[in-house]
Amino acid sequence: MTNQIKKIALTGGPCAGKTTAIQEIEKEFTEKGYLVLIVPEAATILISSGIRPFGNFAIDTIEFQKQVIKLQLALEGIADEVANQSNKPVIILCDRGVLDDKAYVTKKEWQQLLKEFKVKELDLMNRYNLTLHLRTAALGKEEFYTLDNNSARTETVEEARQKDKKTLEGWLGHENLKIIGNENSFNEKINQVIREIYGTLAKPYPTQVQRKYLVEEIDLSKIEEIKLVKLSIEQYMIESGNIEYIYRKTGKEDEEKYTLITKIDTAINNERITTRRLISEEEYYGNLLEETPVQKTRYCFEYKNQYFRLDIFKHGLQILEIEPSSNKGEITLPNFIKVEKEVTDDKMYRNSSIYKTLNKEGTKIYRKV
């Protein structure tokens, strides 16, 4: 998928505002010269057609989810073909992504589906440049919870909360996941969706406004109550002027992916231009010299509608990161993590600086950049 094509998954619990968001996204970005292709929700299409896992003539749940995934992949495939033929910049807007289906089956059934479609979970995550999770109105705006706008949905308020929770858990670990809650008005919620998409489409590249905190202590008794996604990360890097190149290997259970990340400092405080490109295993290992990589375990989790990443480095350092979803930059730190201080502006806590403590200053890490 080229830089002219961005695929966005719009997800969340029932009655989260996705239908309105899709309409506003199409209007906003069509006016800005983008071709906006909308991939409709596969499950709703099937249910509305009489193919459903409930009621009279219900089919087996896993069989239904198999058909949902099959249709979703087919619809996205059509959008991909049209997008690749366009001479305009394209937004492929998916009303739910394939990973949403994980919330509707058991772990064993999900592994069975992955095997049947011959895909890995990380591959499904990497299909989307941006994932926007809109929290259901059943979380904080219960008075507005309704299913009148979607006859294919039947969830109660409590069921909606559970579906929202399980759906979000399926996306934890995505590199560009934004959680959009109900703290403000509905109009502000939709405006935040638009802002996040503008961030992904920012010229010349998406920008990263990241806050970092040095962690002093973690309350393990409380952290066990939080749904965590665990990733193992190994990375090598090099600095060239104001540009930082990071070659990263990410592992999740028995899956691995390889990424080249480029970060460029800007004149704006705390802001860095960041791009990511998937690379092959051969490209990752092909240019490495014999150096000590940065190795860390990353825990991804949601806390009060915020997406955090907790990095625990092999040599003991612990860093908490967040990219604020709100343009106000307001952050509520997890109550199970004791922060020593904010280190957002302290370059000593950048990955490149951490690397230099493990290797000799100025050492070349790659044969070529």
C-alpha positions in Angstrom: 0.0 0.0 0.0 1.6 3.3 -1.1 1.8 6.5 0.9 -1.1 7.8 -1.3 -3.4 5.1 0.2 -4.3 4.9 3.9 -6.5 2.2 5.3 -8.3 3.0 8.5 -10.3 0.7 10.7 -13.1 2.3 12.6 -14.1 0.1 15.5 -15.7 0.1 18.9 -18.7 -1.1 20.8 -22.4 -0.9 19.8 -23.8 2.6 19.6 -20.4 4.3 19.5 -21.1 6.8 16.8 -19.4 4.9 13.9 -22.2 5.5 11.4 -22.1 9.3 12.0 -18.3 9.3 12.0 -18.2 7.6 8.6 -20.6 10.1 7.1 -18.5 13.0 8.5 -15.2 11.5 7.4 -16.5 11.0 3.8 -17.7 14.5 3.6 -14.6 16.1 5.2 -12.0 14.3 3.1 -13.8 14.1 -0.2 -13.9 17.9 0.0 -10.1 17.9 0.5 -9.5 15.9 -2.7 -9.3 12.4 -1.3 -11.1 9.4 -2.8 -12.9 7.9 0.2 -13.7 4.2 -0.2 -16.0 2.8 2.5 -15.9 -0.9 3.4 -19.2 -1.6 5.1 -19.6 -3.8 8.2 -19.5 -7.4 7.0 -21.5 -8.8 9.9 -24.4 -6.3 9.4 -24.6 -7.3 5.7 -24.8 -11.0 6.5 -27.3 -10.5 9.4 -29.5 -8.2 7.3 -29.4 -10.9 4.6 -30.8 -13.6 7.0 -27.4 -15.2 7.8 -27.1 -14.9 11.5 -25.9 -16.7 14.6 -29.0 -16.1 16.6 -32.8 -16.3 16.3 -34.7 -18.7 14.0 -32.5 -20.6 11.6 -29.4 -19.5 13.4 -26.1 -20.9 12.1 -23.1 -22.0 14.3 -21.2 -19.0 15.8 -17.8 -20.0 14.4 -19.3 -20.7 11.0 -20.9 -17.2 11.0 -17.6 -15.5 12.0 -15.8 -17.5 9.2 -18.3 -16.0 6.7 -17.8 -12.5 8.2 -14.1 -12.7 7.8 -14.4 -14.1 4.2 -16.7 -11.2 3.3 -14.6 -8.6 5.0 -11.4 -9.7 3.2 -13.3 -9.8 -0.1 -14.7 -6.3 0.4 -11.3 -4.9 1.5 -9.7 -6.6 -1.5 -12.1 -4.8 -3.9 -11.3 -1.5 -2.2 -7.6 -2.2 -2.5 -7.9 -2.8 -6.2 -9.8 0.4 -6.8 -7.5 2.4 -4.6 -4.4 1.2 -6.5 -5.9 2.3 -9.8 -6.7 5.8 -8.6 -4.5 8.8 -9.4 -5.9 10.5 -6.3 -4.8 10.1 -2.6 -7.2 7.5 -1.1 -8.7 6.7 2.3 -10.0 3.2 2.6 -12.4 3.5 5.6 -13.4 0.1 7.1 -16.5 -0.1 9.2 -14.7 -2.5 11.6 -11.5 -4.4 10.9 -10.9 -8.2 10.7 -9.6 -8.2 14.3 -13.0 -7.3 15.6 -14.1 -10.8 15.0 -11.8 -12.0 17.8 -14.3 -10.5 20.3 -17.0 -13.0 19.2 -15.2 -16.3 19.5 -13.1 -18.2 22.1 -9.3 -18.1 21.9 -9.3 -21.7 20.6 -11.9 -20.8 17.9 -9.9 -17.7 16.9 -6.7 -19.8 16.5 -8.8 -22.2 14.3 -10.0 -19.3 12.2 -6.4 -17.9 11.7 -5.3 -21.3 10.7 -8.1 -21.7 8.2 -7.5 -18.4 6.6 -3.7 -18.9 6.7 -3.0 -15.6 8.4 -1.3 -14.4 11.5 -2.7 -11.9 14.0 0.1 -9.4 13.4 -0.7 -9.6 9.7 -4.3 -8.6 10.4 -3.1 -5.7 12.5 -0.7 -4.5 9.8 -3.5 -4.2 7.3 -4.5 -0.9 8.8 -2.5 2.3 9.0 -4.7 3.6 11.8 -7.3 2.1 14.1 -9.8 4.3 15.8 -11.7 2.7 18.7 -14.9 4.6 19.6 -16.2 3.7 23.0 -19.8 2.7 23.2 -22.3 5.1 24.6 -23.0 2.5 27.3 -19.7 3.6 28.9 -20.5 7.1 30.3 -23.3 8.2 28.1 -25.9 5.5 28.9 -28.8 7.9 28.3 -27.9 8.0 24.6 -27.5 4.3 24.2 -29.8 3.0 21.4 -29.8 0.4 18.7 -32.5 2.0 16.6 -30.0 2.9 13.9 -28.9 -0.7 13.4 -31.5 -3.5 13.2 -28.7 -6.1 13.1 -27.7 -5.3 16.7 -29.4 -6.6 19.8 -27.0 -5.9 22.7 -28.1 -4.7 26.1 -26.2 -1.9 27.9 -24.1 -4.5 29.8 -23.5 -6.6 26.7 -22.4 -3.5 24.8 -19.9 -2.7 27.5 -18.5 -6.3 27.3 -18.4 -6.2 23.5 -16.6 -2.9 23.6 -14.0 -4.2 26.1 -13.3 -7.4 24.2 -13.1 -5.6 20.8 -10.6 -3.1 22.2 -8.5 -6.0 23.7 -8.2 -7.5 20.2 -6.5 -4.4 18.9 -4.0 -3.9 21.8 -0.5 -3.9 20.3 -1.4 -2.0 17.2 1.2 0.7 16.6 -1.3 3.4 15.8 -4.4 2.7 17.9 -6.4 5.7 19.2 -9.1 5.4 21.8 -11.9 7.9 21.7 -14.1 8.1 24.7 -17.3 9.9 25.8 -15.8 12.5 28.1 -17.0 15.4 25.9 -19.9 16.0 23.7 -20.8 13.8 20.8 -19.8 16.5 18.3 -16.4 16.7 20.0 -16.1 12.9 19.8 -16.6 13.1 16.0 -14.3 16.1 15.7 -11.6 14.0 17.5 -12.0 11.2 15.0 -11.4 13.8 12.2 -8.4 15.2 13.9 -6.8 11.8 14.4 -7.2 11.1 10.6 -5.6 14.4 9.8 -2.7 13.4 12.0 -2.2 10.2 10.0 -2.4 12.2 6.7 -0.3 15.1 7.9 2.1 16.5 5.3 4.8 15.6 4.6 4.5 12.7 7.1 2.4 11.8 10.2 3.7 13.5 13.4 4.2 11.9 16.8 3.6 13.9 19.9 4.7 11.5 22.6 4.9 11.8 26.4 7.4 9.7 28.3 7.7 9.0 32.0 10.4 7.3 34.0 8.8 4.5 36.1 9.9 4.0 39.7 7.6 1.3 40.8 4.8 -1.0 39.5 2.0 -2.4 41.7 1.8 -5.9 40.3 -1.3 -6.7 42.3 -3.2 -4.0 40.5 -1.7 -4.5 37.1 -3.0 -8.0 37.0 -6.5 -6.5 36.8 -5.6 -4.8 33.5 -5.8 -6.6 30.1 -2.2 -6.5 28.8 -0.8 -7.4 25.4 2.9 -8.5 25.7 5.4 -7.8 22.9 9.1 -8.6 22.8 11.1 -5.9 21.0 14.7 -6.0 19.7 16.1 -3.0 17.8 19.2 -1.5 16.4 19.5 2.1 15.4 21.7 4.9 14.0 21.5 8.7 14.1 22.3 10.9 11.1 21.9 14.6 11.9 18.4 15.1 13.1 17.2 11.7 11.7 17.0 8.5 13.7 16.7 5.1 11.9 15.4 2.2 13.9 15.3 -1.4 12.7 12.9 -3.3 14.9 11.9 -6.9 15.4 8.6 -7.3 17.2 7.5 -10.7 18.6 4.0 -11.6 19.8 3.6 -15.1 21.1 5.0 -17.2 18.1 4.7 -14.4 15.5 7.4 -11.9 14.4 7.4 -8.8 12.2 10.2 -6.5 11.1 9.9 -2.7 10.7 12.1 0.2 9.7 11.1 3.3 11.7 12.4 6.8 10.8 12.1 9.7 13.3 12.9 13.3 12.4 13.1 16.1 15.0 11.1 19.2 14.2 11.4 22.8 15.5 8.2 22.2 17.6 8.9 21.0 21.1 8.2 17.3 21.7 7.2 16.7 18.1 8.8 14.2 15.9 8.0 13.2 12.3 7.7 9.4 12.3 7.3 7.0 9.4 7.1 3.2 9.5 7.7 0.6 6.8 7.4 -3.1 7.1 10.6 -4.9 5.9 11.6 -8.5 5.4 13.5 -10.7 7.9 16.4 -10.7 5.4 16.5 -6.9 5.3 16.4 -6.7 9.0 19.4 -9.1 9.5 21.2 -8.2 6.3 22.6 -4.9 7.4 23.4 -5.5 11.0 26.8 -5.4 12.5 27.9 -7.3 15.7 26.4 -4.8 18.2 24.3 -5.2 21.3 20.7 -4.4 20.5 18.2 -2.7 22.7 16.0 -5.4 24.1 12.8 -4.8 26.0 9.4 -6.2 26.8 6.5 -3.9 25.9 3.1 -4.1 27.6 0.2 -2.4 25.8 -2.9 -1.6 27.7 -5.9 0.8 27.9 -6.5 2.9 31.0 -9.3 5.5 31.2 -9.7 5.7 27.4 -5.9 6.2 27.0 -3.5 3.9 25.1 -0.3 3.3 27.1 2.9 1.4 26.3 5.1 0.3 29.2 8.6 -0.7 28.1 10.7 -2.7 30.5 14.3 -2.9 29.2 16.4 -6.0 29.7 18.9 -4.0 31.8 16.2 -2.7 34.2 15.0 0.7 32.9 11.2 1.2 32.9 9.6 3.8 30.6 5.9 4.6 30.3 4.8 6.2 27.0 1.5 7.7 25.7 0.5 9.6 22.6 -2.4 11.8 23.9 -5.6 11.4 21.9 -7.0 14.7 23.2 -5.6 17.8 21.6 -5.6 19.3 25.1 -2.9 16.8 26.1 -4.6 15.8 29.3 -3.3 12.6 30.8 -4.4 10.4 33.7 -1.6 8.2 34.7 -2.4 4.6 35.7 -2.9 4.2 39.5 -0.7 1.1 39.6 2.4 2.8 38.3 4.5 5.2 40.4 6.2 7.7 38.1 9.6 9.2 39.2 9.4 12.0 36.7 8.4 13.0 33.2 11.3 12.6 30.7 9.6 13.7 27.5 12.2 16.4 26.8 15.2 14.4 28.2 17.1 13.0 25.2 18.9 10.6 27.6 15.8 8.4 27.6 15.5 8.1 23.8 16.2 4.7 22.4 19.3 6.0 20.6 20.8 7.2 23.9 19.9 4.0 25.6 21.7 2.2 22.7 24.8 4.3 23.3 25.0 3.1 26.9 25.1 -0.5 25.6 27.6 0.2 22.8 30.6 2.5 22.3 29.7 6.1 21.5 29.6 6.9 17.7 29.8 3.2 16.7 28.2 2.5 13.3 25.3 0.1 13.7 24.4 -0.5 10.0 26.5 -0.9 7.0 24.2 1.4 5.1 21.3 3.7 5.8 
